[in-house]
Amino acid sequence: MKYGYRIGVVVALFAAAAAVPPPLALLLALFAAFFFPRFWEAVAIGFFLDALYAVPEPRWFGFQYLYTVIALLALCAVAFFKKRVRFYSM
């Protein structure tokens, strides 16, 4: 049952990615990354958001995987932060 919650959260996040604004869905995915160890599904949510809503940005030379990069960087920041939070390591 340990993975049942995680699978339920991932399904809910993919549904939210299709229903709510993309920054809110990415924020929910990063919030879930704080509670689950090695939550690489946040990067998959970012890629899903890019597949649904991304257009090439001329100010970034046509780069369109913005949510994927943001999710990857934020996931690294969350992992760094989780190591330094006292109540998380207990």
N, C-alpha and C positions, 0 to 999 in steps of 0.2 A: 504493500500500500504506500510505501515510501515514494515511489515514482508516480503514483496516481495523482497526487496533488500537482506535481510538476507537469504532467501531461495535461491536466485540466487547465492549468495556468497558460500553457503554450497554446492550447486550442482557443482559450478566451482571448489571448493576445492577438492571434491571427484574426479572430472575428472583430476585435476592436480596431485592428489595423484597417479593416475594410469599412468600418462604420464611423469612427471618430476621426478628427483631424490628425494628420501624420505626426506632428510634434507631441501630441498627447499620447498617442500609441507608443511612440519611442520612449517617452517618459515613463509610461507604465512598464515597459520592458526593462528599463534600467532600474526601476523600483523592485521588480522581481529579481533582477540580478543581485541585489543586495541580500535577498533572503535565500537564494539557492546557490550552492557552490558551482562554479564553472558554468555559468548560464550562457553558453554560446548561442542559445536560441535567440538572444537579443540581436545578434548580428544577422541571423536569418530573418528576423522581423524587419530589420533595417533594409535588407535586400528586397524583401516583399514590398515594403513601402516604396522603394525605388522602382520596382517593377510596375507598381500601380500608378504612381503619381509623378515620377521624375521626368523632367525635360532637360535637354542640354542647356547648361548655363553659359552664356557667352562671356560673363565676367570671370569664369573659371576655365576658359578655353574648351568649352563643350563637355566638361566633366558632369556626369549625371548620377553618379553613385554617392550622393552627398549623405543620405541617411545611413548608408552602410558604413561609411567612414566615421560618421559621428557616433554610431552605435559601437564600433570597434574601439574608438578612443575613449568613449565614456565607460565601456566595459573594463578597459585597462585601469581607468581612474577609480572605478568602484572596487576592483580587486586590490589596488594600492591602498585605498581608504579602509577596506575591510581588515587589512592586516594591522592597521594602526588604531582601530577602535577597540577600546577596552572591553565593552560588554559583548562584542561580537565573538571574541575569542574564548569566552567562558563556556 
